[in-house]
Amino acid sequence: MPHDRSVRPVLCTFVLLAAAVTLAACDIAVNSMHGGRAKAEQAWERSYTLSGADARIEIVNTNGTIRVEAADGALVEVKATITAHGGTEEAAKEALAKVEIREDAGASSVRLEARYPKTLGRQGVTVSYTLKVPKSVKVDLATVNGNIQLTSVQAAIKAESTNGNIEGSGLGSAIVASTTNGSIKLSVAGLGEQGITAETTNGNIELKLPEAAKATVSARCVNGGIAVNDLRFEKTGEGTRRKLDGTINGGGAPVNLETVNGSIRVGRAS
């Protein structure tokens, strides 16, 4: 069960109905000059205790960044900043009141989804998340307009964006990362058996592996180049500027990398 925590003292109570938390005019900061429009912001915070081998947290977002960092302890801690814009302060606050973060929380999984009327898109509603998760908790992240950043996560990762970059460091398990307009930059401390898949359309892919990592690499690009440096790499079959297959340290976990407009670089992690 989730345990509610407040970022700072508040003057009203959140009501949880049908697994949906509506963010009304509570603890709102208003800035009347932000790019010529009024801006209203609100903080949202939760913590969860998850158990089981398949413990996971899922974030579904539209506009805003998602940052995840592994931490010691058993709690999943979520902080979000909800921002809405309007032509006036009152319009910004009214827009903010229509935003909700829907919670679906169980013993082994949590799903959070930011929801608001489509008409508010013109007013620039964003929800930015910062999470701290136990190293054993899997993460499933999706945003449309925003970057995704991951630090030291050791469980399986799925990260998807449309207009944004995906970056990760110190990762240690299976990774699936995809975006359309953005680059992917990953540095891993270890490879899971399921390996790594990284795909983008307009952007570069940079992957750094441990020197002793065992991997079987398949890399493809259309407009760009492919290179593997500072690792024991052997080509299998014909390698070209746009297509490269081979093994690192004799082969192992699959590493599949693909972009259309961009380069692919595989190297050694520091």
HELIX and SHEET records of a PDB file:
HELIX    1   1 GLU A   89  ALA A   97  1                                   9    
HELIX    2   2 LYS A  118  GLN A  123  5                                   6    
SHEET    1   A 3 HIS A   3  ASP A   4  0                                        
SHEET    2   A 3 ARG A  37  THR A  49 -1                                        
SHEET    3   A 3 ILE A  28  HIS A  34 -1                                        
SHEET    1   B11 HIS A   3  ASP A   4  0                                        
SHEET    2   B11 ARG A  37  THR A  49 -1                                        
SHEET    3   B11 LEU A  75  GLY A  86 -1                                        
SHEET    4   B11 THR A 126  VAL A 133 -1                                        
SHEET    5   B11 ILE A  66  ALA A  70  1                                        
SHEET    6   B11 ILE A 148  THR A 151  1                                        
SHEET    7   B11 ILE A 166  LEU A 171  1                                        
SHEET    8   B11 ILE A 184  VAL A 188  1                                        
SHEET    9   B11 ILE A 205  LEU A 209  1                                        
SHEET   10   B11 ILE A 264  ARG A 268  1                                        
SHEET   11   B11 ILE A 226  VAL A 228  1                                        
SHEET    1   C13 LEU A  16  LEU A  17  0                                        
SHEET    2   C13 ALA A  20  THR A  22 -1                                        
SHEET    3   C13 GLU A 100  ALA A 105 -1                                        
SHEET    4   C13 SER A 109  ARG A 115 -1                                        
SHEET    5   C13 ARG A  56  VAL A  60  1                                        
SHEET    6   C13 LYS A 138  ALA A 142  1                                        
SHEET    7   C13 ILE A 157  GLU A 160  1                                        
SHEET    8   C13 ILE A 175  SER A 178  1                                        
SHEET    9   C13 ILE A 196  GLU A 199  1                                        
SHEET   10   C13 ALA A 253  GLU A 258  1                                        
SHEET   11   C13 ALA A 215  ARG A 220  1                                        
SHEET   12   C13 LYS A 243  ILE A 248 -1                                        
SHEET   13   C13 PHE A 233  LYS A 235 -1                                        
END                                                                             
